Amino acid sequence: MISTEEILTIHKTLIDSFGGSHGVRDFESLESALARPFQTYDNADLYQTSLDKAAAFNRKSFDKSSAGFSGHAMATVRTSTH
């Protein structure tokens, strides 16, 4: 699982390279997006394959309830291929 610190480092690098605003609007949403692919139900992974996990992460990241920092779509694409 990628950590919040790793996401923030990727975000900073992308903002420094391409422009935008530093910062995160909602850390709880960011942490929720990072945890979503690893959810379980009845001791079974809800997202079983790496592709399923990446899709779950990407869906949450582009959702209206996303963490909402500038350039988050770029960070999402970068982390889903990490």
N, CA, C and O atoms as a GROMACS GRO file, in nm:
protein
  328
    1MET      N    1   0.085  -0.118   0.000
    1MET     CA    2   0.000   0.000   0.000
    1MET      C    3   0.089   0.124   0.000
    1MET      O    4   0.188   0.131   0.074
    2ILE      N    5   0.055   0.219  -0.081
    2ILE     CA    6   0.129   0.345  -0.086
    2ILE      C    7   0.088   0.431   0.034
    2ILE      O    8  -0.030   0.436   0.069
    3SER      N    9   0.184   0.497   0.093
    3SER     CA   10   0.156   0.575   0.213
    3SER      C   11   0.111   0.717   0.177
    3SER      O   12   0.130   0.765   0.065
    4THR      N   13   0.052   0.782   0.276
    4THR     CA   14   0.011   0.922   0.260
    4THR      C   15   0.134   1.008   0.230
    4THR      O   16   0.127   1.098   0.146
    5GLU      N   17   0.244   0.980   0.297
    5GLU     CA   18   0.366   1.058   0.275
    5GLU      C   19   0.416   1.042   0.131
    5GLU      O   20   0.461   1.139   0.070
    6GLU      N   21   0.408   0.920   0.076
    6GLU     CA   22   0.450   0.898  -0.063
    6GLU      C   23   0.360   0.975  -0.160
    6GLU      O   24   0.410   1.035  -0.256
    7ILE      N   25   0.231   0.974  -0.135
    7ILE     CA   26   0.137   1.051  -0.220
    7ILE      C   27   0.171   1.199  -0.215
    7ILE      O   28   0.175   1.265  -0.318
    8LEU      N   29   0.196   1.251  -0.095
    8LEU     CA   30   0.227   1.393  -0.082
    8LEU      C   31   0.359   1.429  -0.150
    8LEU      O   32   0.372   1.538  -0.205
    9THR      N   33   0.455   1.338  -0.148
    9THR     CA   34   0.582   1.360  -0.219
    9THR      C   35   0.560   1.364  -0.369
    9THR      O   36   0.613   1.451  -0.438
   10ILE      N   37   0.482   1.268  -0.420
   10ILE     CA   38   0.449   1.266  -0.563
   10ILE      C   39   0.375   1.393  -0.602
   10ILE      O   40   0.404   1.455  -0.704
   11HIS      N   41   0.280   1.431  -0.520
   11HIS     CA   42   0.201   1.552  -0.544
   11HIS      C   43   0.292   1.675  -0.552
   11HIS      O   44   0.281   1.755  -0.644
   12LYS      N   45   0.383   1.689  -0.454
   12LYS     CA   46   0.476   1.803  -0.452
   12LYS      C   47   0.562   1.805  -0.578
   12LYS      O   48   0.582   1.910  -0.639
   13THR      N   49   0.612   1.690  -0.616
   13THR     CA   50   0.697   1.681  -0.736
   13THR      C   51   0.620   1.725  -0.860
   13THR      O   52   0.672   1.800  -0.943
   14LEU      N   53   0.496   1.678  -0.873
   14LEU     CA   54   0.415   1.714  -0.990
   14LEU      C   55   0.379   1.862  -0.991
   14LEU      O   56   0.383   1.926  -1.096
   15ILE      N   57   0.343   1.916  -0.874
   15ILE     CA   58   0.308   2.058  -0.867
   15ILE      C   59   0.431   2.143  -0.898
   15ILE      O   60   0.421   2.243  -0.970
   16ASP      N   61   0.547   2.104  -0.843
   16ASP     CA   62   0.670   2.178  -0.872
   16ASP      C   63   0.704   2.174  -1.021
   16ASP      O   64   0.756   2.272  -1.075
   17SER      N   65   0.675   2.063  -1.088
   17SER     CA   66   0.706   2.047  -1.229
   17SER      C   67   0.606   2.112  -1.322
   17SER      O   68   0.643   2.172  -1.423
   18PHE      N   69   0.475   2.100  -1.288
   18PHE     CA   70   0.371   2.142  -1.381
   18PHE      C   71   0.286   2.258  -1.333
   18PHE      O   72   0.205   2.311  -1.409
   19GLY      N   73   0.304   2.300  -1.209
   19GLY     CA   74   0.226   2.410  -1.154
   19GLY      C   75   0.102   2.363  -1.081
   19GLY      O   76   0.062   2.247  -1.091
   20GLY      N   77   0.044   2.454  -1.007
   20GLY     CA   78  -0.075   2.423  -0.929
   20GLY      C   79  -0.055   2.465  -0.786
   20GLY      O   80   0.042   2.534  -0.752
   21SER      N   81  -0.147   2.423  -0.700
   21SER     CA   82  -0.143   2.461  -0.560
   21SER      C   83  -0.099   2.345  -0.473
   21SER      O   84  -0.145   2.232  -0.490
   22HIS      N   85  -0.010   2.374  -0.381
   22HIS     CA   86   0.031   2.273  -0.284
   22HIS      C   87  -0.078   2.262  -0.177
   22HIS      O   88  -0.153   2.356  -0.153
   23GLY      N   89  -0.085   2.147  -0.115
   23GLY     CA   90  -0.177   2.129  -0.004
   23GLY      C   91  -0.288   2.030  -0.034
   23GLY      O   92  -0.313   1.994  -0.149
   24VAL      N   93  -0.352   1.986   0.073
   24VAL     CA   94  -0.460   1.889   0.066
   24VAL      C   95  -0.582   1.948   0.135
   24VAL      O   96  -0.571   2.000   0.246
   25ARG      N   97  -0.695   1.942   0.071
   25ARG     CA   98  -0.818   1.996   0.129
   25ARG      C   99  -0.870   1.908   0.242
   25ARG      O  100  -0.921   1.959   0.342
   26ASP      N  101  -0.858   1.775   0.226
   26ASP     CA  102  -0.919   1.684   0.322
   26ASP      C  103  -0.834   1.558   0.338
   26ASP      O  104  -0.839   1.467   0.255
   27PHE      N  105  -0.756   1.554   0.445
   27PHE     CA  106  -0.668   1.439   0.468
   27PHE      C  107  -0.746   1.310   0.490
   27PHE      O  108  -0.700   1.202   0.452
   28GLU      N  109  -0.864   1.319   0.552
   28GLU     CA  110  -0.945   1.199   0.574
   28GLU      C  111  -0.989   1.137   0.442
   28GLU      O  112  -0.990   1.014   0.429
   29SER      N  113  -1.025   1.219   0.344
   29SER     CA  114  -1.062   1.167   0.213
   29SER      C  115  -0.942   1.104   0.143
   29SER      O  116  -0.956   1.002   0.076
   30LEU      N  117  -0.826   1.165   0.158
   30LEU     CA  118  -0.705   1.110   0.100
   30LEU      C  119  -0.675   0.972   0.160
   30LEU      O  120  -0.649   0.877   0.087
   31GLU      N  121  -0.680   0.962   0.292
   31GLU     CA  122  -0.654   0.835   0.358
   31GLU      C  123  -0.760   0.731   0.323
   31GLU      O  124  -0.728   0.612   0.310
   32SER      N  125  -0.884   0.774   0.307
   32SER     CA  126  -0.991   0.683   0.266
   32SER      C  127  -0.966   0.629   0.126
   32SER      O  128  -0.985   0.510   0.100
   33ALA      N  129  -0.924   0.718   0.034
   33ALA     CA  130  -0.895   0.675  -0.103
   33ALA      C  131  -0.780   0.574  -0.106
   33ALA      O  132  -0.783   0.478  -0.183
   34LEU      N  133  -0.680   0.595  -0.022
   34LEU     CA  134  -0.566   0.503  -0.017
   34LEU      C  135  -0.604   0.368   0.042
   34LEU      O  136  -0.547   0.266   0.003
   35ALA      N  137  -0.698   0.367   0.135
   35ALA     CA  138  -0.738   0.242   0.202
   35ALA      C  139  -0.842   0.163   0.124
   35ALA      O  140  -0.852   0.041   0.140
   36ARG      N  141  -0.919   0.230   0.040
   36ARG     CA  142  -1.030   0.164  -0.029
   36ARG      C  143  -0.994   0.034  -0.101
   36ARG      O  144  -1.067  -0.064  -0.087
   37PRO      N  145  -0.886   0.028  -0.176
   37PRO     CA  146  -0.853  -0.096  -0.248
   37PRO      C  147  -0.825  -0.215  -0.157
   37PRO      O  148  -0.823  -0.329  -0.203
   38PHE      N  149  -0.804  -0.190  -0.029
   38PHE     CA  150  -0.766  -0.298   0.063
   38PHE      C  151  -0.880  -0.335   0.157
   38PHE      O  152  -0.858  -0.402   0.258
   39GLN      N  153  -1.002  -0.291   0.125
   39GLN     CA  154  -1.118  -0.325   0.207
   39GLN      C  155  -1.148  -0.474   0.197
   39GLN      O  156  -1.124  -0.538   0.094
   40THR      N  157  -1.202  -0.526   0.306
   40THR     CA  158  -1.242  -0.667   0.309
   40THR      C  159  -1.384  -0.679   0.360
   40THR      O  160  -1.438  -0.587   0.422
   41TYR      N  161  -1.444  -0.791   0.332
   41TYR     CA  162  -1.574  -0.827   0.387
   41TYR      C  163  -1.570  -0.976   0.417
   41TYR      O  164  -1.539  -1.057   0.330
   42ASP      N  165  -1.601  -1.011   0.540
   42ASP     CA  166  -1.600  -1.150   0.582
   42ASP      C  167  -1.464  -1.215   0.554
   42ASP      O  168  -1.455  -1.328   0.505
   43ASN      N  169  -1.358  -1.141   0.586
   43ASN     CA  170  -1.219  -1.184   0.569
   43ASN      C  171  -1.178  -1.210   0.423
   43ASN      O  172  -1.080  -1.280   0.399
   44ALA      N  173  -1.250  -1.154   0.329
   44ALA     CA  174  -1.214  -1.169   0.187
   44ALA      C  175  -1.194  -1.030   0.128
   44ALA      O  176  -1.270  -0.937   0.157
   45ASP      N  177  -1.090  -1.016   0.045
   45ASP     CA  178  -1.066  -0.888  -0.021
   45ASP      C  179  -1.182  -0.853  -0.113
   45ASP      O  180  -1.229  -0.937  -0.189
   46LEU      N  181  -1.230  -0.728  -0.105
   46LEU     CA  182  -1.334  -0.683  -0.198
   46LEU      C  183  -1.275  -0.661  -0.337
   46LEU      O  184  -1.343  -0.681  -0.437
   47TYR      N  185  -1.150  -0.621  -0.342
   47TYR     CA  186  -1.080  -0.598  -0.468
   47TYR      C  187  -0.964  -0.696  -0.471
   47TYR      O  188  -0.861  -0.673  -0.408
   48GLN      N  189  -0.980  -0.806  -0.544
   48GLN     CA  190  -0.888  -0.918  -0.531
   48GLN      C  191  -0.761  -0.906  -0.614
   48GLN      O  192  -0.655  -0.951  -0.570
   49THR      N  193  -0.768  -0.848  -0.729
   49THR     CA  194  -0.649  -0.840  -0.815
   49THR      C  195  -0.587  -0.701  -0.808
   49THR      O  196  -0.649  -0.606  -0.760
   50SER      N  197  -0.464  -0.690  -0.855
   50SER     CA  198  -0.398  -0.559  -0.861
   50SER      C  199  -0.476  -0.462  -0.949
   50SER      O  200  -0.485  -0.344  -0.918
   51LEU      N  201  -0.531  -0.512  -1.058
   51LEU     CA  202  -0.610  -0.429  -1.147
   51LEU      C  203  -0.737  -0.379  -1.076
   51LEU      O  204  -0.773  -0.262  -1.088
   52ASP      N  205  -0.803  -0.467  -1.003
   52ASP     CA  206  -0.922  -0.427  -0.926
   52ASP      C  207  -0.886  -0.320  -0.823
   52ASP      O  208  -0.960  -0.223  -0.806
   53LYS      N  209  -0.772  -0.338  -0.756
   53LYS     CA  210  -0.729  -0.241  -0.655
   53LYS      C  211  -0.698  -0.106  -0.720
   53LYS      O  212  -0.737  -0.002  -0.666
   54ALA      N  213  -0.630  -0.106  -0.834
   54ALA     CA  214  -0.600   0.019  -0.904
   54ALA      C  215  -0.728   0.089  -0.948
   54ALA      O  216  -0.739   0.211  -0.936
   55ALA      N  217  -0.823   0.012  -0.997
   55ALA     CA  218  -0.951   0.070  -1.040
   55ALA      C  219  -1.026   0.130  -0.922
   55ALA      O  220  -1.084   0.238  -0.934
   56ALA      N  221  -1.024   0.062  -0.808
   56ALA     CA  222  -1.092   0.114  -0.688
   56ALA      C  223  -1.025   0.244  -0.642
   56ALA      O  224  -1.094   0.338  -0.602
   57PHE      N  225  -0.894   0.248  -0.646
   57PHE     CA  226  -0.821   0.369  -0.608
   57PHE      C  227  -0.852   0.483  -0.704
   57PHE      O  228  -0.880   0.595  -0.661
   58ASN      N  229  -0.847   0.456  -0.834
   58ASN     CA  230  -0.874   0.560  -0.933
   58ASN      C  231  -1.016   0.612  -0.922
   58ASN      O  232  -1.038   0.733  -0.934
   59ARG      N  233  -1.112   0.525  -0.902
   59ARG     CA  234  -1.251   0.569  -0.889
   59ARG      C  235  -1.266   0.665  -0.772
   59ARG      O  236  -1.330   0.770  -0.786
   60LYS      N  237  -1.210   0.631  -0.658
   60LYS     CA  238  -1.221   0.717  -0.541
   60LYS      C  239  -1.146   0.849  -0.563
   60LYS      O  240  -1.190   0.954  -0.516
   61SER      N  241  -1.036   0.844  -0.633
   61SER     CA  242  -0.954   0.963  -0.652
   61SER      C  243  -1.020   1.066  -0.742
   61SER      O  244  -0.997   1.186  -0.726
   62PHE      N  245  -1.101   1.021  -0.837
   62PHE     CA  246  -1.168   1.113  -0.928
   62PHE      C  247  -1.310   1.146  -0.882
   62PHE      O  248  -1.380   1.224  -0.947
   63ASP      N  249  -1.352   1.089  -0.773
   63ASP     CA  250  -1.483   1.109  -0.715
   63ASP      C  251  -1.495   1.253  -0.663
   63ASP      O  252  -1.394   1.318  -0.636
   64LYS      N  253  -1.618   1.303  -0.650
   64LYS     CA  254  -1.640   1.437  -0.596
   64LYS      C  255  -1.590   1.449  -0.452
   64LYS      O  256  -1.560   1.559  -0.406
   65SER      N  257  -1.582   1.337  -0.381
   65SER     CA  258  -1.537   1.340  -0.242
   65SER      C  259  -1.387   1.321  -0.230
   65SER      O  260  -1.338   1.283  -0.123
   66SER      N  261  -1.314   1.346  -0.338
   66SER     CA  262  -1.169   1.326  -0.335
   66SER      C  263  -1.103   1.426  -0.240
   66SER      O  264  -1.166   1.522  -0.195
   67ALA      N  265  -0.978   1.401  -0.211
   67ALA     CA  266  -0.903   1.487  -0.120
   67ALA      C  267  -0.893   1.630  -0.170
   67ALA      O  268  -0.880   1.724  -0.092
   68GLY      N  269  -0.900   1.646  -0.303
   68GLY     CA  270  -0.915   1.778  -0.362
   68GLY      C  271  -0.792   1.866  -0.360
   68GLY      O  272  -0.803   1.986  -0.338
   69PHE      N  273  -0.675   1.810  -0.383
   69PHE     CA  274  -0.561   1.898  -0.399
   69PHE      C  275  -0.530   1.911  -0.547
   69PHE      O  276  -0.554   1.818  -0.624
   70SER      N  277  -0.479   2.025  -0.584
   70SER     CA  278  -0.450   2.054  -0.724
   70SER      C  279  -0.355   1.950  -0.780
   70SER      O  280  -0.254   1.917  -0.717
   71GLY      N  281  -0.386   1.899  -0.897
   71GLY     CA  282  -0.299   1.801  -0.960
   71GLY      C  283  -0.323   1.660  -0.911
   71GLY      O  284  -0.245   1.570  -0.942
   72HIS      N  285  -0.431   1.637  -0.834
   72HIS     CA  286  -0.452   1.503  -0.779
   72HIS      C  287  -0.477   1.399  -0.886
   72HIS      O  288  -0.447   1.281  -0.867
   73ALA      N  289  -0.531   1.440  -1.000
   73ALA     CA  290  -0.550   1.344  -1.109
   73ALA      C  291  -0.416   1.295  -1.161
   73ALA      O  292  -0.401   1.177  -1.192
   74MET      N  293  -0.318   1.385  -1.170
   74MET     CA  294  -0.184   1.344  -1.214
   74MET      C  295  -0.121   1.250  -1.112
   74MET      O  296  -0.058   1.151  -1.150
   75ALA      N  297  -0.137   1.280  -0.984
   75ALA     CA  298  -0.082   1.193  -0.880
   75ALA      C  299  -0.149   1.057  -0.883
   75ALA      O  300  -0.084   0.956  -0.858
   76THR      N  301  -0.279   1.054  -0.912
   76THR     CA  302  -0.352   0.928  -0.920
   76THR      C  303  -0.297   0.841  -1.033
   76THR      O  304  -0.272   0.722  -1.014
   77VAL      N  305  -0.280   0.900  -1.149
   77VAL     CA  306  -0.227   0.824  -1.261
   77VAL      C  307  -0.088   0.773  -1.229
   77VAL      O  308  -0.055   0.658  -1.261
   78ARG      N  309  -0.006   0.853  -1.167
   78ARG     CA  310   0.129   0.813  -1.133
   78ARG      C  311   0.129   0.700  -1.031
   78ARG      O  312   0.205   0.604  -1.047
   79THR      N  313   0.044   0.707  -0.928
   79THR     CA  314   0.045   0.604  -0.824
   79THR      C  315  -0.018   0.476  -0.872
   79THR      O  316   0.019   0.369  -0.823
   80SER      N  317  -0.112   0.481  -0.964
   80SER     CA  318  -0.175   0.359  -1.011
   80SER      C  319  -0.082   0.279  -1.101
   80SER      O  320  -0.107   0.162  -1.127
   81THR      N  321   0.024   0.342  -1.148
   81THR     CA  322   0.123   0.271  -1.229
   81THR      C  323   0.250   0.244  -1.149
   81THR      O  324   0.346   0.188  -1.203
   82HIS      N  325   0.251   0.284  -1.023
   82HIS     CA  326   0.368   0.272  -0.934
   82HIS      C  327   0.399   0.126  -0.904
   82HIS      O  328   0.494   0.096  -0.831
   0.00000   0.00000   0.00000
